[in-house]
């Protein structure tokens, strides 16, 4: 009997990574190409329509010679029509790296293009970019423009959203989903395709980048010399795609054979498929801007952009690099500013919802199929109830009020139903709201939240119930005999043990021969869905099953800023210890606070918290991780006061305009000639809550069964992973350009300097964190003065605050130059 094929899936690389915009009086021509400038596509945009967007995509792939001839023909045609032989009929306007989208206010449409990008992270061979600059171009020609008095106001308001601030994209990696989801195979592959399909014919194969030096094609018919010969040689290595129903190619020409297979022992036939994920619309911030063209254009033109935070550092373990990455995805639903967006709307979307993912992988093996990748996901978000704070009064802490009574907890049910769909069970809630106050303020939220969870848990099966943990961080921090970080570390340890971490490869055999008691029984589920995988004592050497994270930890306080970030750091520190242990780096899953590795992680979470606080609260963190560790210097109190004043000023005077800009950017408010301008609305409550617009919820299920039936069938696994669907599935060969990540990442056709590579420039544990006077290069060694501890993880702790710098009182430190001292910070 013939063995079933071994199936491998490769993400399809976006083939349009460089663009140039040309214009004539009647049309705009957007020319897109791959990195080698051997394959081109053309968008034709009509400029004679004052209001409507008329855009044409012929879905034809051109060679460099063909695109030159096309541009020359357009140039000559426009010259002859205008009768000006000396003037250029076709002019090049701007170069770009991608399309953000199209938007219209009261006049014609605008096109928004990414003109500068910067590499900020690498996930295997996938490159992550940050948007550094954009340009907004008015499409209709001035001769047909019909001015409106309010148009400039809307343009200024729209441009208040700084697209150069924490917006990210990738041409090959789906930033809207977690690594665990991206590596999960699609579940909607027809069985007959997998059993009868045959592999297709084989064939051959950072500073800020400014889009100004590429696609500057001459519109004349003169020969290019060496460029043309290079283009021809590259074209022979690439393939011409034939049109598929969805616009992607399904066949590739080529004759170079694939690498020979090992014939020493029989193997299952391998079938390769290219897949393109469906982006999670919740985290696509330009979704509204892409709506006019999403169903008209080839998928290569569509570039989802996320908002949040991304940082990557290099943990060097005696020369072996492990890349630690922090990715925060901010939800675009019910998005806004601190006091204007609280609680949740009627669809279960909560304010300030951010999914934070912590990835660690061995940088020496970059392939997602062969390398070792681990990740841990946690989320933050406001309490899912209808509550708000009145900011009309000039007080630092406006009173909390409940706007709508929800006796059946329907809003909370919708919210946690989505969490069960995305992450599985258990859902662990870490509530950091104050529980006891002299004058009740935020403690009323604690009572309401606890009541909602108890009500929802009544109907859930006992082994899938929501687990609720409350910690009054503010009260604990005031007590001298208590330590906030110790309490959070204990909670984080129990939470990570319950949810587990994602691990792409099987555990090392030594972990089963000599299991660590902390690591044993942590994860219950394998990547193949085996529920008791974590409890097994032995494995076979041929096993290739990794492990899944099932469930998620949801952290919140009132603002989901300061206290939440400290708790997420504790969870990340605990998860990092398990990740390093799974990599075979640590002997036991435990990390000390004063090590270089943890100081690096703490700095990443500080930047993570500052960025998210600026986006939502208008200032950086007020109470930092060092504040709760009691290691902050006394000078930080002045900084805390300034951040508090900055947050108060922003919330009082500038948040309304910022909220209007967000509503306009996300399409929550759409300008119309017969509607009230957005700046004249007294409140945007009606825009974010469906019930106020006359939309009544459809009670398709009883209030007792608040979850989807398919959710319960998949638990503890997430139904979105067990029933994963993709936008495109097509047979490929592993070395064709559309899926060859090695070619896309390393770009052997370009000249590059090793010292300028991103992997060399990223923050390094040895270069940036290890003290110069030590001989111990391990990033896990404790850097402290003998006899002192900067932070104690045990329950019996000293109450005396530690020094700011662990090397402050070392003898002989005065011998070092002041510049070296600056590097220690």
N, C-alpha and C positions, 0 to 999 in steps of 0.2 A: 504494500500500500504506500502510495506517495505521501511523503511528509508534507504537512501544511507549510506554507511559506513563512519565512521570518520577515516581519514587516518593520521597516524603519521610516520614520517621518522626518522631513526636513522643512523648516520654515521657509517660505518663499520670500526672497529679498525684493524690496521695492526697487524696481529697475530705473526709476527716475529720481536721481539724486542731485542733478545739476540742471538748472533752468536758465533761460534767457527770454526776456520779454521784448518783442519788436512791435512797433506801431506804425500804422498809416492813418490817414484821415478817416477811413471807413472801418478799420478793423485793428484788433490787437492779436498778435500771434505769440503764443507761449510755446517755446521749444524746450522740451525736456529730454535729457539724455542720461545714460548710465555713467559711471565714473570714468570709463575708458573713452567715452565719447564715440562709441561705435554703433550704438543703437539710439534712435531718436523717435519721439512722438510729438505731435503737433496739436495744439488747441487753437481754434479760431473763434474769437469773441467779437461780436458785432458792436460797433460804436455808434450806429445810426439810430438806435432805439433809446429814447430819453428815460424810460422807466423799466422796461422789461430786460431780463438777462437772456440774451441769445448766444449760446455757446455750442460749438460743434467739435466733436471728437470723432475723427474718422476711424480710430482704433487700428491704424496702420502703422507698422514699424518701418522706419526709414534707416538707410545707411547714411554715413557722413556725406558721401557723394550726392545722394539723392536729396538730402536736406539742403546742401549748398545750391543745387539746381533749383529747388523749390523757392528758396529765399531770393535767388537771382531773378527768377521769373516774377515774383511778387514785386521786387524792386523795380524792374523794368516796366511792368504793367502800370504801376502807380506813377512812374515818371511820365510815361506817354499820355496817361489820362490827364495829368495836370499840365502837360505841355511845357514843363520846365526840365530841359535836358541837363542843366547844370546842377539842379537840386537833387538831393537824395530822397527817393520816394519812400524808402523803408529805413527807419531809424531804430537803433537799439537803445532801449530805455533803461533796463536794469537786469542784473544777474541775480539768481536766487538759488536756494537750496530746497524749497518746497512751498506748497500752497497752504496758507493758514485757512483761507476760506473767502467767501463773498458776503457782503453785507449791503443792505439798502435802508436808508432812513426815509426821507421825504422826496428826494430827487432820484438820481440813477444809482446803479450799483457801484461798489468799490471792490477791488481785488486786493487781498493782503498777502504778501509774500515774505518768506524768511530770507533775509539778506546776509546775516552773519550767524554763525553757529560755533559752538565750542564743545569739544569732547570732554565729558565729565565722568564717564564710567565705561567699563567693559564687563559684560556678562558672558564669559566664555569668549567666543569670537564675535559676539554681538556688540555693536558700538552704540552708546547712548549719548545724545547731544543735548545741549542746552541752547535755547534760542537767545541770541545776543542782540539781535536787531531785526526790525521788520520795516517794511514800507507799505503804505496804503495809497493805491492809485485809483483815481476816478476813471471809470470805463467810458461813458459816453463822451463824444467829442464836444468841445465848447460850442460849436455851431448849433447843436441840438439841445443844449442844456437849458432847463427851465428852472431858474433859481427859486428857492424857498427861504423865507426869512429865518426859520428855525434850523435849517440844515447845518450851519456852522456850529451851533450849540450842541447838536447831537454828535457831530464829528469830534469836538473837543471832549465831550463826555465819554464817548467811546474810547478815545485815546488815553483816558485816565487809567485804563487797564494797561499796565506796563508789561508788554509781552516779552520784554527782555529780562523780566524778573521771575525766575523760577518756573519757566515753562520748558517742557522737555519732549523729545521725540526720538524715535529710532526707525531706521529703514527695515530692520529685520526682526526686532524683538517687540513683543506685545507688552508695552508698559502698563496697560490697563488691567492686566491679570498678574497673578503671582507666578513665581517660577514653578511651583507644583502644578498649577493649572496648565502652564505653557508646555510642560514636559509630559502631561497626561495625553495618551493617544485618543484620537476621536472615536466616539462610540457609535457613530452613525454610518460606518463603512459597510456597505452591503456585503454579505458573506460570499456571494457568488463572485464578487470582484476579487476578494482575497484568495479564493481557492482556484480561480481559473485564469487570473491575470498573469501575464508574463512581463518580465522586465523589458522596458523599451530599449531600443538600440543605443549603445553607448556612444559618446562623443567626447571631444576634448574640452578641454576647458579654457600738550596741544595748546598751541596758541589759538586765538580766535581766527576762524577762517572767514574771509570776506569774499563774497560772491562777485568778483569783478574781473577775473582773469580767465574765465572759461567761456566756452560757447561764443567767443567773439569771432564768428565765422565770416569770412569775406564773402560778399555777395557777388563778386566777380567770378568769372569762369577760369581764372588762371590756375595753373597747377600749384599744389602745395609742397611738392618736393618730398622731403623726408617725412613730413607729417602724413602725407597721403600713403606712402609706403608702409609707415607704421600702422596706419588705420587699416590698410588692406590685410596686413599680417594679423592684426587683432580680429578683423572681421572673419577671417578664415577659422579662427578658434571659437567664435561665437556662433549662435544658431539663430535662424529666422523662425519666428513663432507663427504658427497658423492660428487663425481665430477660433476660439472656443465660445460656447454660448455665453459665458460670463466675461468674455474679453481676454482671458488668459490663454496662453499657448498650450497645445497638447502634444505637439511633435517638434522634434529638434533634428536638424540635419547635422551630419558629422560622421567621420569614418575612423577616428582614432580609437583603438580598443581600450577598454577599461583594464585596470590592473588585474593580473591573473589571480585566480582564487587558489587557495591551498587545497591541493587534491590528495593530501595524505590520508584524510579521513572524510567520510561522507558528511555533508552538511545540508541543512535545510536550505532550499532556495530562498534568496533574499529579494524582496520586492520593495522598491523605494517609492515613496509618495511625497510630493510637496503639498504643504497645507498652509492656508492663510486663516488665522483665527478671526472670529468676530469680536471686535473691540467691545469692552464693557462700556456702554454708553454713559454709565454713571461717572466715569473718570475721564471722558473725552470732553475737554473744555471747548473745542472748536466744533462740536457736533452741530450746533445751530448754524454756524457759518458754512458748513459743508452741505447742509440740507438742500440748497437749490441745485447742486450738481452731483450729489452722492449716487443717484441712480442713472446718471447720464454719462459719466466719465469712466474710463478704464480704471480699475482699482489701483494702478500704479500712481495715479495722480492724487489719491486720497492719503493724507498724512495725519493720523490722529495725534493730538497734542495733549499732554497731561500737565497738571499743575500741582506743585507741592515742593518736594525737596529730594535731592539725590546727592550722595557723597560716597566716595570710595577711597580706602586707604590700603596700604600694603603691610601686612604683618609678616615680617621676615623671621623665620625660625631657622637660625644658623644657615642663612643663605637661601632657604627654600621659601618662596613667596606664596602667601595665602591672601587673596583679595577679599577684604571685608567691605560690603556695600550696604548702604542704608537708602531705601527708596520709600518715600511718603507720597501717597496718591490722595489728593484732596477731591472730595465729591463735588460735583457741579450741581447737585440737586439740593435745594433749600440752602444755597450758598449765600454768604453775606458777611456782615460785620458783627462785632461782639454783642452789643445790646439790641441791635435790630433783628438778629436772628438767634432765637432761643428755642429750646425744646424741639418739637417736630411738627410737620404738617400732617394733613389727613391721609397721605399716602405712606406714612411711616418713615419718611426721609428726615433725618435729624440734622441740626446745625453743627457746623465745625466737625464734620465726619471725615476722618483721615485714616487710611489703611497704611500701616508702616510695616515694611518687610525688611528683614535683616538677612543678607545672603553672605555665605562664605564658601569659597571654592579654591581648590589647588590650581594656582595659575600656571603650573608646568604642563597641565593637560587641559586644553581649552575646549575640546569637543564636548558638547552636551551629552553625546552618546557614550563617550569613553571616560570623561572626567568625573571627579567627585564634587558634587554640588550639594549644599545644604541651605535651608532657609527656615525662617521662623516669622510668622505673621501675627500681628496684633493690631487692634483698632482703637480709636478714640472717637467719641461723639457725645453730643448733649443728651440729657435724660429724655427718653422718648415719651414726652407728655406735652400737653398744650399749656405752656407757661411762658411768661415774659416778664420784662422789667420796664417800668415807665421811666423814660429818660427825659421827660419834659422838665422835671425838677433837677436843679443843679446840686445833686448830692453824689458823693463817691459811690455809694451802694444803694441804688434804687430798690424799692421794695419788690419782692417777687409775688406775682399774682398768677392764678390759674384762669385762663381765658375760656376754656371749654371743658365741661365735665365729660368724662369718658368712663361710664360705669362698667362697660364690658371690656375695657382695655383693648379696644380695636386698633388704635394707633400703635401701641406697643406690640400688639400681636403681629401686625404687618411688618414692623421693624425686625422683630426676632425671627419671623418666618423667613425673611430674606437672609438673615445671618445663617440660619440652618441650611438654606439652599446653597449658600456660597462656601461655608466652612464645615458643615456637619456638626456633630456634637462631641464633647460637651461645650456649651457656651458658658464661659466663666466671666462674671461681672465683678470688676474691682471698683467699688464706689468709694471715692475719696471725699465726699461731701461731709461737712461737719454734722455730727449727730447731736451734740448738746451745746446750746448757746444760752447766755443769760437773757438775751432778747432774740427770740426766734427769727431767723432770717433764711439762711440756706438750709437749715435743718428741716424745714417743711418739705423740701425736695426729697430729702432722705426718707421721710415717712411715706411720701407718695410713691417713690420708686420701689421701696420694699413691698408696698401693697400691690403694685402692678405685677411684680415678679411672682408673688405668692398666688395671685389670681391666675396667672398664665400657667404656673406649675401644677395647678389642680388637675388639669386635663392632659398633661404630658405623661408618658410612661416614666416610671421612677428612674430608669437608667439613662434617660435622655433629658432630664429636667435641667433647667437653667440653674447654675450654681452661683450664689450671691455671696460676695465677701465685702464687708464695709470696714474701712479704716479711716479714722479721724486723724489725718496727718498733722493738721494744725495743732490739735490738742497734744498729741504725742511729742511733737517737736518742742513744746513748752515745758515738758517734764524732764528734769535733769537725770532721772534714773531710767529713762526710756530712750531708745534710739530708733528713729524712723527707718533708716536704711536696713537695720537688722530685721525689723518687722516686715518690711517689703521684700527682703531677700527670702525670708521663710515662705511668704505667700507666693513669690515668683517660682521658687523651687517646686512647690506642690502643683502650681498651675502648669508649668512646663512639663512636669511628669505626666499630667493628665492629657494634655493636648499633643505632646510629642513635637518633634521637628521633622521637616521633610529632609530625606536623604536619598539622593538619586541612585546610589549604588548599594550593594549589599554590605552589611557591616563586616569589618575585618574578622578573619577567622579567630584571631586571638581574643576578640571580645566575647566569643562564645566558649572558648576554651577556659578563659579566666575572666568571667563576667564581673563587672564592677557592680556592687550593690546599689549604687545611685543610678546607674544606667539601666540595670535590669528591669524589665517590665515597664519601661517608660512608654514605648509606642506599641499600640495594639494592632496596627494595620500595616500590611505591606503594600507596595505599589500594585500588586496584583489583586488587592482586595481581601487578602487572607486575614480574618479578624483576630486570630490568636498568634500572630507572627511574633509579637514582642515577648511572649511568654515561653518561646521555645528555647531549649538549652543547646541545641546543636543545629548546624546547617551543613549542607554539602558544598564542596568546593566549586561545583559547577553552577551554583545558584546565582542568579543575577537580580534578585529582588531587592529594591530599596525599601524605604519606609515613608509613610505619609504622616503629615500633621492632620489630625482630625479634631475639629473644634477650633475655638479662638478665644483669646482673652480680650474682653472689652473694658477699657479703662475710661473713667470719667471723673471730673469734679464739676464745679459750677461752670467755669469757663472752658474747661478742657485744655488748659495751657500749662501753668507752672507745676502744680502738684501732679498733673497727669504725665508731664514729661519726665519727672523724676521717677514715677512708678514704671513708666515704659523703659527707662534706662535700667532699672532693677531687673525687669523681665528680660531685656536684651542681654544683660550681663550673664544671667543664669543660662539663657539659651545659647550664648556664645561658648560657654564652657562645655555644654553638651555637643555643640557643633565641632569644636576643636577635638573633643574626645572621639567623636565619630570619624574625624579625619585621621585618627591615629597619632595626633600631636601630643595630647595630654595623657598622663597616666591615669588620672581620675578627673571627672567633670567638675572641676572647681577652679576658680580664679580669685586671686587676691586683688584688693582695691588698689594698692600702691604699685602695681606692676605697670610696665609700659603699655601692655595690651589694653588694660582697663582704662588707663589714662587716655589712650587713643579713642576708645569707645565712648568714654565720658565726653570728650571734646566733640565727637560726632553727634551725640545726642544733644549737647548744648547748642550746636549749630542748627540741628533739626528743630529744637524747641524755639530758638530765636526766630527762625524763618516762619514757622507756622504761627507764632504769636504775632509777628508783624502782619501777616496776611489777614488774621482774624481780629486781633486786638489792637493793632496800630502801634505796638511797641515791642521791644524785645522782652525776654523773660524777666520777671521781677524777682521771684524766688527761684534760685538756680539749684542744681544738684549739690553744689558745694554748700549752699545754705542749709540743706537738710542733712548733709554729712557733717556739718559744723566745722568745716575747714575753710570757710570763706573769710578773708581778711576783714578787719574792721572798716577799711576804706570802701568795701563793697556796699556799705549801707547808703553812702551818698549816691552811688549808681542806682541802687534800688529806688531811692526817692525820685531821682530823675526819670527813671522808666515808668514809675507810677504816675508822675505828672504828665509825661508824654502820652501814656495810655488814656488818661483822663481827658486831655485836650483832644486827642484824636476821636474818642468816643463822643465827645460833646459837640465838636464843631465840624469835623470832616467826614464822619461816618455816613451821613445821609447822602452826600454826593458820591462817595465810594460805593454805597449800596446801589444807587441809581446806575452807576457805571457797570456794576456786575450784572444787574438785571437787564441792561441793554446788551451787553456782550453775550450773555447766555440765551437771549431770546425770550426771557421771561416777560419783558415788555417789548412790544413791536410797535414802532411809531406809525401812526395813520393820520391822514389829514383831518379826520373828523373826531379824533380822540383828544383827551386832555394831555398836554405834554407831561413827561415823566417828572420834571422838576416842579410841577404844580400839584402833584398828588400828595395828599396829607400823609398817606401810608401806603406801603406796598403789600399789606396783609391780603388784600383781595387777589393779588397776582400769584401768591404762593399757596393759597388754600382753596382747594377745589369746591368745597361746600359753599363758600361765599360767592362763587360764580354760578350757583345753581346746579352744580353737578352733584348728584346724590350717589352715595356709594352703593354698589350692587352687592347685596348679601348673598353671595353664591354658596356660602357655607355657614354653618351655625357658628354662633359666637363662642361655643365651647371648643370646637375644632378649628383653631385659628391658624393652623399650618396646612400646607398643601399635602394632598395624599401621597404624591410621589416623593415628598421629602422624607416621610416616615419609612417608606420602602427602602431608601438608600442609607439611612443612618446606621452607624456613625459616620459614614462617608458622605461627602457633599454631593447633592444631586447634580449640581452644575458640572462636576467632574465625571461622575459615573455616566452622565448622559451628554457628554460634551459634543457640541456640533461645531462645524467649521464653515467658513464662508466659501472655501475652495479646497478641493481635493483632486490632485492630478498626478499621474505617474511621471517620475523623473528618474534621472541617473545622478549619482552622488557628486559628479564633477562638472555638471553644467552650470553656467554662470548664475542662473536664477536661484540656485540653492547652495552654491559654493561659498560658504562663509569664509573659508581660508583666503580665497582670492579677494573677497570684498573687504576683509579686515586688514590683511597684510599689504595688499596692493603692490605686488612685485614689479608692476610696470611704472611705479613712481620712485623718484629719488627721495630718500628720507635719511635723516641724521638720527643716530641712536639716542643721543643725549636730548633730543627734542621729542621723543616718543612719549605718549601719555603715561605708559607704564613706568617710565623713568621719572616723570615729573610729579606723579601722585605722592601724597604724604606717605612717609616711610617710617616704620617703627624704629629702625636703627638710626637713620639719619636725623629724624626730627624729634624722637622721644627718648632715646637711650642717652644717659648722661655720658660725658666725655671721659670721666675719671674712673669708669668701671671696667673690669675685665670680664664680667659676666654678660654675654650678649643675648641671653635668653629674654624674650619679651614677657615672660611669665614670672620672672624673678621679682621679689619685692624690693623696691628702691626706698629704703627708709633708714633712719639712724638706728643703730643697734640699741635694743631695749625699748624702742618706741614703736607705736602703731598709729598710723594715720586714721585707720578705720578698722573696727573690729566687727567681725561677722558673727561671732558667737553671742549667746544670750547674756553672758556675764561680761559687761563692757565697762570700760572706764568712762567717767563722765567728763574728764578734762578734754578740752578741744585740742586737736592736733595742729601742728604747724602747717603753714601753707605749702612750703616747699620741702620735700623729704630730705633734701641735701643741705638745708639751711645751716645747720650747726655742725656739719662734718668738719673735723680738724683738717687744716691745710687747705681749706677752700679759698682762702685769700690769695693763694698762689696763682689762681686762674685769672685770666684776663677778663675784664668786664664784658667784652663781647661774647665770650663763652658763657658767662653767666646769663646773658640775655637769651641765649639759645635754649637754656634749660626751661624757660617759660614757654 
